[in-house]
């Protein structure tokens, strides 16, 4: 009977240690959240890349993939054009490039100011990882 009690104590200690290790792993995993290495942003393009001010429309398109999670949201900063700094891009389909598969997003816009504009993309996955290192280049000229 004494051996049975000792076995139960050992099992309880092992279970407690295992719970501690699992809990520690979860906090380490969540502390790495918010990195750009888990979210891949490819093929950012403006079509056409040069538009006439107050007249033409361009389609901004980007491909996004996540290593460990689904893509949650893709936003573009249109404030350089006088638009919203957190404009949500629309999911329009999927893409595969080599061994990377993900989603394709777009947004169509015009511009009311002349100049060369760098429009920053921010793609976020369901785990909170993000990539904000990619931008669209758009040239807006007098009509």
Number of C-alpha atoms within 10 A of each C-alpha: 6 6 8 9 10 11 12 11 12 12 12 12 12 12 12 12 12 12 12 12 11 12 12 11 12 11 10 11 10 12 10 11 14 16 14 19 11 19 24 20 24 14 12 18 18 22 13 13 15 17 21 18 18 15 11 15 18 19 15 22 21 24 24 26 24 26 15 12 15 16 21 14 18 26 21 23 20 19 14 16 21 11 15 13 15 15 16 18 20 15 16 11 11 13 13 12 9 6 5 12 15 19 18 23 20 21 18 13 13 17 23 15 16 16 16 14 17 16 18 19 24 21 28 27 24 13 17 19 23 25 21 18 12 18 18 19 16 22 17 21 17 12 10
